[in-house]
């Protein structure tokens, strides 16, 4: 099912959500602005990597800092967990977790880097792909998705899976409103939002 959504202006919650993620994401080691910031232990999240280049737990060393892995097993677009298991609503195909047919949210305009989308979808479950950071809000039967690309690149393939709480395809679900933005935060006219 395809819907062309015309943007009517406004920044929407995508930019606000992206700012919230940046603000909250910055609450790790060394932040806080107090005179005595907490000590950063090598190997901890947001802190320097250990001397041998490793980090605690599942963290990865990236640019000499320990960060969460970009691809968490069982999440959309990432390897399946042991036993071909994926997060609720996703299915394991060729050892990668993905959206079942009819549930993958695709944005067809190459300039888009962030979107706010509202659906009438009672009981919907949303799982975001590893290429975006997303937030979901619910009010009654409406579900609002707000997501932003993690990298300055076109959104490739499904950015989210929208399913019933049991992983089923929700019949007749279509976006009620979609506002999308480019890398500079400017509204993108006529983004193509598709569930496939």
FIDO-159445 format. One line per field, with one value per residue: residue number from 1; x, y negated, z negated of N, C-alpha, C, O in turn; residue in one letter. Coordinates in Angstrom, 3 decimals. Each point is the difference from the previous one (the first is absolute). Layout:
<rs>
nr = [NUM,...]
n.px = [X,...]
n.py = [Y,...]
n.pz = [Z,...]
ca.px = [X,...]
ca.py = [Y,...]
ca.pz = [Z,...]
c.px = [X,...]
c.py = [Y,...]
c.pz = [Z,...]
o.px = [X,...]
o.py = [Y,...]
o.pz = [Z,...]
rest = [A,...]
</rs>
This chain:
<rs>
nr = [1,2,3,4,5,6,7,8,9,10,11,12,13,14,15,16,17,18,19,20,21,22,23,24,25,26,27,28,29,30,31,32,33,34,35,36,37,38,39,40,41,42,43,44,45,46,47,48,49,50,51,52,53,54,55,56,57,58,59,60,61,62,63,64,65,66,67,68,69,70,71,72,73,74,75,76,77,78,79,80,81,82,83,84,85,86,87,88,89,90,91,92,93,94,95,96,97,98,99,100,101,102,103,104,105,106,107,108,109,110,111,112,113,114,115,116,117,118,119,120,121,122,123,124,125,126,127,128,129,130,131,132,133,134,135,136,137,138,139,140,141,142,143,144,145,146,147,148,149,150,151,152,153,154,155,156,157,158,159,160,161,162,163,164,165,166,167,168,169,170,171,172,173,174,175,176,177,178,179,180,181,182,183,184,185,186,187,188,189,190,191,192,193,194,195,196]
n.px = [0.856,-1.162,1.752,-1.463,2.083,-2.011,1.976,-0.471,1.822,1.473,0.359,-1.903,-1.139,-0.521,-0.968,-2.246,-1.145,-0.212,-1.552,-2.123,-0.484,-0.465,-2.084,-1.785,-0.250,-0.980,-1.765,1.071,1.269,0.491,-1.680,-1.084,1.908,0.098,-0.365,-1.775,0.982,-2.004,0.634,1.760,-1.783,2.201,-0.589,0.423,-2.025,0.545,0.345,1.615,0.824,-0.809,1.186,-1.273,-0.563,0.569,-1.714,-0.755,0.173,-2.112,0.827,-0.662,1.750,-0.709,1.428,0.649,-1.700,-0.277,-0.077,-1.876,-0.311,1.505,1.413,-2.066,1.591,-0.505,1.915,-1.565,-0.419,-1.130,2.183,-0.273,-1.903,1.191,0.782,1.814,1.413,-2.238,0.968,-0.761,-1.001,1.586,0.789,-0.040,1.234,0.023,-1.219,-1.864,0.725,-1.891,-0.021,-1.421,-0.065,0.680,2.062,0.673,0.890,-1.412,2.179,-1.928,-0.528,0.777,-1.623,-1.500,-0.551,-1.740,-0.554,-1.639,-0.030,-1.624,0.032,-1.226,0.844,-2.239,0.709,-0.134,0.849,1.112,0.346,1.268,-0.235,1.207,-1.361,-1.411,-0.331,-0.481,-1.598,-0.336,-1.430,-0.551,-1.339,-0.441,-1.594,0.050,0.645,1.026,0.124,1.512,0.227,1.724,0.252,0.480,-1.009,1.996,-1.873,0.443,-2.059,1.430,-1.364,-0.503,-1.667,-1.650,0.080,-1.365,0.356,-0.894,-1.655,-1.609,0.132,-1.919,-0.651,1.048,-1.766,0.541,1.754,-0.905,1.767,0.214,1.876,0.282,1.274,0.373,1.679,0.335,1.508,-1.284,-0.808,1.222,-1.598,-0.608,0.588,-2.073,-0.106,1.736,-2.159,1.841,-2.063,2.014]
n.py = [1.165,-0.875,-0.889,-0.997,-0.067,-0.887,-0.593,0.417,1.196,-1.644,-0.900,-0.879,1.948,-0.154,-1.836,-0.187,1.099,-0.978,-1.619,0.653,0.560,-1.684,-0.849,0.954,-0.409,-2.004,1.380,0.115,1.751,-0.366,1.454,-1.637,0.049,2.159,-0.879,1.070,-0.734,0.785,1.180,-0.605,1.335,-0.041,-0.823,-1.812,0.638,0.131,2.124,-0.970,-0.107,2.092,0.277,1.420,-1.987,0.539,1.440,-1.672,1.881,-0.827,-0.722,-1.884,1.238,-1.874,0.375,2.144,0.329,-0.167,1.482,-1.255,2.118,-0.070,1.637,-0.747,1.315,0.674,-1.166,-1.583,1.758,0.839,0.123,1.778,-0.162,0.176,1.435,-1.014,-0.267,-0.293,-1.989,-0.564,1.847,0.779,-0.578,2.095,-1.760,2.190,1.143,-0.233,-1.259,1.202,-1.745,0.445,1.858,-1.760,0.852,0.816,-0.792,-0.444,-0.497,-0.610,-1.171,-0.110,-1.366,1.563,-1.679,-1.174,1.374,-1.153,1.748,-0.778,1.272,0.682,-0.195,0.232,-0.859,-2.087,1.417,-1.114,0.574,-0.869,-1.128,1.743,0.311,1.213,-2.225,1.742,-1.303,1.172,-0.777,0.085,0.322,0.896,-0.807,-1.897,0.116,-0.584,-0.437,0.692,-0.797,1.087,-1.111,2.190,0.674,-0.963,1.037,0.329,-0.888,1.215,-0.178,2.169,-1.501,0.906,0.835,0.193,0.319,1.922,-0.405,0.435,-2.237,-0.210,1.250,-1.990,1.260,-0.105,1.343,-1.783,-0.363,-0.448,0.808,-1.486,0.336,-0.947,1.211,-2.107,0.371,-0.940,2.066,0.265,-1.555,2.056,-1.336,-0.088,-0.331,1.180,-0.330,1.220,0.664,0.501]
n.pz = [0.000,1.675,-1.106,1.309,-0.822,-0.248,0.852,-2.148,0.463,-0.305,-2.007,-0.795,0.175,2.188,0.829,-0.081,1.598,2.014,0.171,0.418,2.128,1.425,-0.023,0.968,2.193,0.010,-0.035,1.964,0.665,-2.169,0.056,0.983,1.188,-0.591,-2.045,-0.866,1.899,0.690,-1.800,1.223,-0.115,-0.351,2.014,-1.274,-0.694,2.189,-0.594,-1.253,2.096,-0.010,-1.868,-1.202,-0.910,-2.104,0.371,-1.284,-1.240,-0.110,-1.956,1.053,0.693,-1.013,1.691,0.010,1.459,-2.221,1.696,-0.177,-0.659,1.669,-0.524,-0.341,-0.863,2.100,0.275,-0.206,1.376,-1.738,-0.591,1.357,-1.200,-1.877,1.520,0.857,-1.741,-0.118,0.445,-2.055,0.759,-1.379,2.027,-0.810,0.709,0.493,-1.508,1.251,-1.729,0.200,1.429,-1.680,1.232,1.224,-0.309,1.979,-1.892,1.706,-0.296,1.013,-1.812,2.113,0.692,0.539,-1.440,0.846,-1.702,1.063,-1.404,1.364,-1.872,1.748,-2.064,0.251,-1.937,0.784,1.532,-1.600,2.149,-1.647,1.937,0.750,1.758,-1.276,-0.003,-1.334,0.945,-1.884,1.550,-2.174,1.774,-2.004,1.394,-1.208,2.155,-1.913,2.208,-1.470,2.078,-0.988,1.935,0.227,1.886,0.277,-0.691,2.189,-0.153,-1.220,1.774,-0.365,-0.124,1.244,-2.085,1.780,-2.205,0.804,-1.441,1.509,0.250,-1.136,1.764,0.008,-0.544,2.172,-0.343,-1.013,1.330,-2.188,-0.968,1.661,-1.811,2.003,-0.908,0.764,1.615,1.580,0.387,1.868,-0.164,-0.702,1.701,-0.808,-2.227,0.672,-0.524,-0.464,0.528,-0.822]
ca.px = [-0.856,0.825,-0.684,0.845,-0.373,0.467,0.453,-0.657,0.873,0.215,1.138,-0.482,0.723,1.248,1.125,-0.024,0.447,1.427,0.655,-0.135,0.958,1.326,0.135,0.052,1.181,1.161,-0.006,0.939,1.187,0.589,-0.969,-0.692,0.300,0.313,1.406,0.687,-0.695,0.336,1.172,-0.305,0.788,0.311,-0.805,-1.413,-0.720,0.317,1.350,1.087,0.173,1.093,1.295,0.042,-0.987,-1.290,-0.957,-0.789,-1.227,-0.225,0.420,1.031,0.929,-0.133,0.689,0.602,-1.037,-0.867,-1.364,-0.881,0.158,-0.961,-0.928,-0.253,-0.617,-1.425,-0.705,-0.231,1.159,1.177,-0.036,-0.956,0.592,0.056,-1.299,-0.734,-0.920,0.024,-0.930,-1.411,-0.467,0.977,0.235,1.364,0.117,1.408,0.760,-0.157,-1.346,-0.624,-1.441,-0.799,-0.638,-1.147,0.178,1.199,-0.215,1.048,-0.120,0.547,0.696,1.406,0.481,-0.544,0.863,-0.812,-1.442,-1.051,-1.092,-1.099,-0.848,-1.078,0.414,-0.157,0.763,1.195,1.336,0.950,1.415,0.776,1.198,1.247,0.457,-0.674,-0.353,-1.426,-0.830,-1.401,-0.961,-1.361,-1.148,-1.164,0.337,1.036,1.400,0.878,1.390,0.932,1.309,1.038,1.112,1.204,1.059,-0.490,-0.147,-1.395,-0.546,0.007,-0.869,-0.909,0.555,-0.723,-1.029,-1.212,-0.757,-0.846,0.799,0.409,0.844,-0.835,-0.182,-1.205,-0.728,-0.547,0.759,0.599,0.344,-0.989,0.760,1.447,0.846,1.378,0.965,1.298,1.152,0.075,-1.220,-1.022,-1.074,0.095,-1.330,-0.473,0.723,-0.796,0.017,-0.576,0.068,0.114]
ca.py = [-1.165,-1.197,-1.270,-1.171,-0.954,-1.352,-0.638,-1.278,-0.876,0.307,0.872,1.293,0.575,0.661,-0.825,-0.010,1.305,0.085,-0.837,0.702,1.102,-0.583,-0.489,1.150,0.780,-0.682,0.051,1.031,-0.412,-1.303,-1.072,-0.334,-1.379,-0.352,-0.294,1.275,1.002,1.365,0.579,0.921,1.214,0.553,1.160,-0.278,-0.701,-1.407,-0.251,0.487,1.449,0.531,-0.045,1.030,-0.327,0.649,-0.700,0.874,0.615,-0.006,-1.271,0.060,-1.117,-0.775,-1.284,0.016,-0.069,1.164,-0.340,1.139,0.485,-0.584,1.030,0.906,1.242,0.137,-1.217,-0.113,-0.222,0.558,1.474,0.657,0.609,1.455,0.629,-0.807,-0.855,-1.450,-0.748,0.176,-0.617,0.176,1.399,0.312,0.472,0.023,-0.389,-1.424,-0.335,-0.996,-0.193,0.894,-0.665,-0.821,-0.716,-0.833,-1.400,-0.476,-1.391,0.071,-1.201,0.138,-1.119,0.103,0.467,0.130,-0.095,0.177,0.665,0.407,1.075,0.560,1.402,0.484,1.186,0.152,0.075,-0.609,0.347,-0.855,0.565,-0.479,-1.215,-1.178,-0.093,-0.288,-0.128,0.283,-0.498,0.489,-0.684,0.739,0.918,-0.610,0.262,-0.974,0.409,-1.074,0.623,-0.740,0.826,-0.081,-0.502,-0.891,0.818,0.330,1.125,1.131,1.090,-0.332,-0.686,0.528,1.013,-0.311,1.251,0.207,0.392,1.391,0.079,0.150,-1.144,-0.758,-0.309,-1.331,-1.049,-0.977,-1.240,-1.072,-1.236,0.228,-1.166,0.459,-1.088,0.320,-0.076,-1.331,-0.222,-0.603,0.925,0.627,0.043,1.236,1.250,1.186,0.871,1.251,1.226,1.140]
ca.pz = [0.000,0.119,-0.221,0.179,-1.037,0.268,-1.222,-0.221,-0.772,-1.411,-0.261,-0.464,-1.132,0.402,-0.385,-1.458,-0.476,0.276,-1.007,-1.265,0.030,-0.160,-1.369,-0.897,0.352,-0.535,-1.447,-0.436,-0.728,0.242,0.190,-1.231,-0.243,-1.379,-0.207,-0.159,0.794,-0.393,0.664,1.091,-0.103,1.315,0.351,-0.288,1.052,0.150,-0.509,0.854,0.100,-0.812,0.677,1.047,1.031,-0.269,-0.859,-0.869,0.535,1.444,0.582,1.032,0.002,1.229,-0.157,-1.347,-1.027,-0.083,0.394,0.252,1.370,0.919,0.427,-1.121,0.462,-0.257,0.383,1.436,0.856,-0.658,-0.034,-0.899,-1.185,0.029,0.211,0.991,-0.746,0.217,-0.850,0.324,1.232,1.073,0.362,0.389,1.376,0.402,-1.187,-0.299,-0.459,0.863,-0.076,0.846,1.149,-0.338,-1.257,0.042,0.330,0.903,0.431,1.345,0.467,-0.379,-0.816,-1.355,-1.087,-1.212,0.255,-1.000,0.715,-0.877,0.516,-0.801,-0.065,-1.374,-0.365,0.832,-0.566,0.923,-0.185,0.900,0.617,-0.596,0.672,-0.557,-1.409,0.036,-1.197,0.291,-0.996,0.256,-0.594,0.501,1.086,0.840,-0.296,0.648,0.124,0.288,0.149,0.708,0.460,-0.814,0.876,1.051,1.205,0.314,-0.752,0.914,-0.432,-1.104,-1.158,-1.156,0.243,-0.743,-0.043,-1.165,-1.161,0.190,1.188,1.191,0.893,-0.324,1.236,0.204,-0.666,0.920,-0.694,-0.003,0.170,0.071,0.214,0.062,0.029,0.593,-0.894,-0.581,-0.777,0.856,0.370,1.318,0.607,0.624,-0.235,0.289,-1.178,0.450,-0.800,0.912]
c.px = [0.902,-0.848,1.003,-0.488,0.588,0.348,-0.634,0.817,0.103,1.136,-0.445,0.845,1.289,1.196,0.072,0.493,1.491,0.772,-0.048,0.997,1.410,0.221,0.121,1.225,1.259,0.092,0.943,1.157,0.433,-0.999,-0.642,0.303,0.298,1.488,0.805,-0.730,0.417,1.194,-0.468,0.926,0.218,-0.811,-1.485,-0.625,0.315,1.386,1.039,0.034,1.150,1.279,0.074,-1.057,-1.353,-0.854,-0.754,-1.207,-0.051,0.428,1.116,0.872,-0.087,0.604,0.493,-1.015,-0.843,-1.444,-0.810,0.208,-1.076,-1.044,-0.148,-0.749,-1.464,-0.804,-0.047,1.276,1.290,-0.098,-1.048,0.754,0.023,-1.398,-0.893,-1.029,0.237,-0.951,-1.425,-0.381,0.964,0.161,1.433,-0.014,1.452,0.886,-0.029,-1.444,-0.568,-1.497,-0.710,-0.661,-1.241,0.156,1.180,-0.315,1.193,-0.306,0.746,0.776,1.440,0.523,-0.414,1.035,-0.772,-1.467,-0.793,-1.177,-1.032,-0.846,-1.186,0.270,-0.110,0.819,1.276,1.269,0.950,1.409,0.785,1.228,1.238,0.490,-0.631,-0.086,-1.454,-0.661,-1.445,-0.865,-1.386,-1.024,-1.231,0.450,1.119,1.394,0.823,1.426,0.819,1.373,0.930,1.122,1.193,1.167,-0.617,0.003,-1.484,-0.434,-0.211,-0.855,-0.888,0.733,-0.675,-0.941,-1.178,-0.891,-0.981,0.876,0.482,0.877,-0.775,-0.040,-1.313,-0.680,-0.467,0.746,0.661,0.336,-1.123,0.663,1.477,0.698,1.429,0.928,1.319,1.112,0.151,-1.227,-1.105,-1.038,0.230,-1.419,-0.246,0.897,-0.924,0.162,-0.769,0.113,0.076,0.616]
c.py = [-1.227,-1.228,-1.098,-1.021,-1.359,-0.643,-1.372,-0.916,0.429,0.980,1.362,0.531,0.685,-0.804,-0.066,1.313,0.159,-0.826,0.678,1.141,-0.541,-0.472,1.169,0.846,-0.620,0.077,1.052,-0.599,-1.396,-1.112,-0.312,-1.407,-0.363,-0.274,1.275,1.065,1.399,0.506,0.972,1.196,0.573,1.273,-0.197,-0.793,-1.488,-0.380,0.564,1.524,0.419,-0.015,1.022,-0.211,0.649,-0.880,1.012,0.561,0.012,-1.302,0.209,-1.236,-0.687,-1.376,-0.183,-0.173,1.270,-0.431,1.268,0.464,-0.587,1.012,1.023,1.216,0.056,-1.230,-0.113,-0.350,0.572,1.529,0.523,0.525,1.520,0.586,-0.784,-0.912,-1.471,-0.657,0.205,-0.760,0.140,1.479,0.166,0.599,-0.134,-0.564,-1.496,-0.249,-1.116,-0.052,1.028,-0.797,-0.762,-0.816,-0.972,-1.415,-0.500,-1.447,-0.100,-1.199,0.028,-1.117,0.120,0.565,0.187,-0.155,0.085,0.580,0.461,1.036,0.188,1.493,0.503,1.271,0.207,0.053,-0.559,0.441,-0.797,0.730,-0.626,-1.294,-1.279,0.081,-0.427,-0.043,0.238,-0.550,0.494,-0.891,0.658,1.000,-0.527,0.334,-1.017,0.521,-1.236,0.633,-0.893,0.958,-0.188,-0.577,-0.908,0.761,0.269,1.210,1.159,1.133,-0.418,-0.680,0.479,1.101,-0.352,1.233,-0.027,0.471,1.445,0.186,0.097,-1.281,-0.676,-0.419,-1.449,-1.135,-0.884,-1.254,-1.024,-1.343,0.371,-1.315,0.483,-1.184,0.460,-0.198,-1.356,-0.342,-0.671,1.055,0.521,0.120,1.375,1.225,1.179,0.963,1.264,1.077,1.155,1.193]
c.pz = [0.000,-0.249,0.257,-1.014,0.345,-1.330,-0.102,-0.894,-1.445,-0.172,-0.487,-1.139,0.409,-0.449,-1.525,-0.573,0.219,-1.028,-1.362,-0.083,-0.203,-1.429,-0.961,0.264,-0.557,-1.510,-0.555,-0.757,0.387,0.225,-1.333,-0.440,-1.442,-0.110,-0.110,0.799,-0.414,0.797,1.068,-0.123,1.387,0.225,-0.230,1.147,-0.010,-0.475,0.973,0.015,-0.921,0.841,1.140,1.081,-0.201,-0.903,-0.841,0.749,1.503,0.665,1.009,-0.094,1.361,-0.230,-1.436,-1.136,0.020,0.251,0.184,1.436,0.902,0.445,-1.128,0.522,-0.414,0.361,1.522,0.760,-0.556,-0.022,-0.986,-1.217,0.189,0.130,0.949,-0.668,0.317,-0.989,0.502,1.268,1.159,0.305,0.482,1.403,0.406,-1.110,-0.315,-0.420,0.873,-0.189,0.867,1.127,-0.460,-1.258,0.013,0.451,0.808,0.360,1.318,0.497,-0.527,-0.892,-1.468,-0.967,-1.304,0.375,-1.294,0.758,-1.012,0.725,-0.928,-0.011,-1.431,-0.226,0.799,-0.843,1.043,-0.381,1.031,0.528,-0.628,0.638,-0.539,-1.521,-0.020,-1.355,0.431,-1.126,0.396,-0.687,0.604,1.049,0.898,-0.519,0.778,-0.031,0.319,0.074,0.791,0.363,-0.926,0.802,1.055,1.319,0.215,-0.817,0.969,-0.552,-1.155,-1.155,-1.285,0.463,-0.891,0.076,-1.167,-1.145,0.080,1.237,1.298,0.835,-0.375,1.294,0.013,-0.685,1.051,-0.789,0.117,0.254,0.041,0.295,-0.062,0.245,0.600,-1.029,-0.677,-0.838,0.793,0.374,1.409,0.542,0.610,-0.252,0.290,-1.179,0.362,-1.083,0.987,-0.674]
o.px = [0.925,-1.156,1.110,-1.173,1.199,-0.800,-0.031,-0.543,-0.656,0.280,0.726,0.865,0.787,0.942,1.086,0.739,0.703,1.042,0.978,0.633,0.786,1.073,0.894,0.610,0.981,0.877,-0.127,-0.124,-0.056,0.403,0.270,-0.780,0.076,0.768,1.175,-0.762,1.111,0.177,-1.020,1.221,-0.962,-0.046,-0.807,0.714,-0.129,0.393,-0.340,-0.371,0.841,-0.057,0.630,-0.163,-0.820,0.454,0.055,-0.561,0.961,-0.220,0.758,-0.471,0.301,-0.432,-0.111,0.389,-0.208,-0.536,0.548,0.232,-1.138,-1.091,0.926,-1.055,-0.349,-1.230,0.723,0.703,1.060,-1.064,-0.285,1.195,-0.557,-0.930,-1.220,-1.075,1.133,-0.836,-0.216,0.324,-0.363,-0.306,0.588,-0.581,0.573,0.928,0.869,-0.926,0.662,-0.585,0.387,-0.232,-0.815,-0.913,0.157,-0.550,1.136,-1.146,1.205,0.576,0.213,0.995,0.552,0.665,0.506,-0.331,0.443,-0.463,0.345,-0.355,0.104,-0.292,1.007,-0.011,0.582,0.104,-0.143,0.399,-0.281,0.600,-0.073,0.850,0.411,0.121,-0.361,0.474,-0.418,0.327,-0.294,0.223,-0.282,0.925,0.425,0.246,-0.155,0.509,-0.396,0.445,-0.428,0.329,0.254,0.942,-1.193,0.876,-0.798,0.797,-0.760,0.302,-0.123,1.078,0.505,-0.410,0.169,-0.522,0.025,1.148,0.954,0.292,0.599,0.288,-1.022,0.567,-0.442,-0.536,0.689,-0.705,-0.551,-0.610,0.457,-0.323,0.402,-0.413,0.374,-0.271,0.672,-0.112,-1.021,0.345,0.377,-0.842,0.887,0.414,-1.208,1.083,-1.174,1.022,-0.924,0.168]
o.py = [-0.073,-0.075,0.043,-0.373,-0.113,0.025,-0.749,-0.940,0.949,0.814,0.977,-0.693,0.359,0.547,0.062,0.013,0.527,0.433,-0.033,0.198,0.575,0.210,0.020,0.533,0.707,-0.625,0.374,-1.059,-0.387,-1.161,0.666,-0.598,-1.188,0.302,0.013,0.781,0.199,-0.354,0.672,-0.156,0.250,0.888,0.777,-0.620,-0.661,-1.163,0.676,0.656,-0.823,-0.138,-0.260,0.855,0.009,-1.014,1.199,-0.655,0.389,-0.183,0.966,-1.078,0.611,-0.730,-1.084,-0.225,0.590,-0.864,1.091,-0.819,-0.201,-0.378,0.760,-0.137,-0.292,0.048,0.705,-0.954,-0.168,0.558,-0.624,0.286,0.518,-0.448,0.164,-0.240,-0.446,0.670,0.345,-1.179,-0.314,0.859,-0.917,1.061,-1.087,-0.764,-0.495,0.493,-1.007,0.791,0.205,-1.201,0.524,-0.739,-0.782,-0.194,0.008,-0.348,0.245,0.075,0.063,0.202,-0.700,0.998,0.630,-0.708,0.565,-0.595,0.550,-0.179,-0.247,0.693,0.095,0.911,1.083,-0.640,0.302,-0.094,0.088,0.818,-1.070,-0.677,-1.095,1.070,-0.998,0.584,-0.459,0.146,0.158,-0.503,-0.161,0.780,0.685,0.076,-0.133,0.411,-0.821,0.634,-0.859,0.906,-1.106,-0.548,0.096,-0.184,-0.046,0.903,-0.114,0.541,-1.189,0.436,-0.234,0.045,-0.233,0.342,-0.903,0.384,0.376,1.133,0.139,-1.091,0.668,-0.767,-0.528,-1.102,0.489,-0.335,-0.199,-0.914,0.849,-0.682,0.643,-1.036,1.167,-0.254,-0.102,-1.111,-0.395,1.159,-0.756,0.679,0.583,0.654,-0.102,0.540,-0.065,0.109,0.222,1.046]
o.pz = [-0.809,0.417,-0.530,-0.015,0.256,-0.936,0.976,-0.581,-0.429,0.881,0.180,-0.535,-0.876,-0.574,-0.575,-0.985,-0.862,-0.492,-0.747,-1.037,-0.752,-0.566,-0.846,-0.927,-0.231,-0.596,-1.166,-0.615,1.167,0.065,-0.999,-0.742,-0.312,0.914,0.368,-0.569,-0.492,1.165,-0.158,0.005,0.725,-0.851,0.509,0.788,-1.031,0.092,0.971,-0.973,-0.362,1.222,1.025,0.871,0.917,-0.530,0.271,0.878,0.663,1.197,-0.088,-0.364,1.025,-0.892,-0.573,-1.146,1.061,-0.693,0.156,0.889,-0.424,0.428,-0.283,0.619,-1.143,0.018,0.703,-0.334,0.603,0.268,-1.022,0.075,0.968,-0.670,-0.023,0.549,0.180,-0.606,1.162,0.144,1.133,-0.827,0.572,0.229,-0.069,0.266,-0.718,0.645,0.252,-0.739,1.150,-0.139,-0.760,-0.370,-0.937,1.083,-0.475,0.284,0.058,1.085,-1.210,-0.697,-0.849,0.278,-0.929,0.951,-1.000,0.973,-1.046,1.165,-1.202,0.975,-0.701,0.828,-0.051,-1.047,1.185,-1.160,1.195,-0.697,-0.604,-0.579,0.385,-0.596,0.624,-0.975,1.063,-1.178,1.185,-1.101,1.188,-0.227,0.931,-1.204,1.214,-1.043,0.827,-0.957,0.771,-0.766,-0.478,-0.572,0.288,0.844,-0.937,-0.255,0.961,-1.063,-0.295,-0.402,-1.098,1.160,-1.197,1.061,-0.837,0.226,-0.681,0.383,1.066,-0.492,-0.155,0.778,-1.021,-0.114,0.895,-0.952,1.083,0.553,-0.766,0.972,-0.970,0.520,-0.114,-1.174,-1.026,-0.519,-0.562,0.227,0.896,-0.586,0.624,0.956,-0.211,-0.223,0.363,-0.677,0.782,0.628]
rest = [X,X,X,X,X,X,X,X,X,X,X,X,X,X,X,X,X,X,X,X,X,X,X,X,X,X,X,X,X,X,X,X,X,X,X,X,X,X,X,X,X,X,X,X,X,X,X,X,X,X,X,X,X,X,X,X,X,X,X,X,X,X,X,X,X,X,X,X,X,X,X,X,X,X,X,X,X,X,X,X,X,X,X,X,X,X,X,X,X,X,X,X,X,X,X,X,X,X,X,X,X,X,X,X,X,X,X,X,X,X,X,X,X,X,X,X,X,X,X,X,X,X,X,X,X,X,X,X,X,X,X,X,X,X,X,X,X,X,X,X,X,X,X,X,X,X,X,X,X,X,X,X,X,X,X,X,X,X,X,X,X,X,X,X,X,X,X,X,X,X,X,X,X,X,X,X,X,X,X,X,X,X,X,X,X,X,X,X,X,X,X,X,X,X,X,X]
</rs>
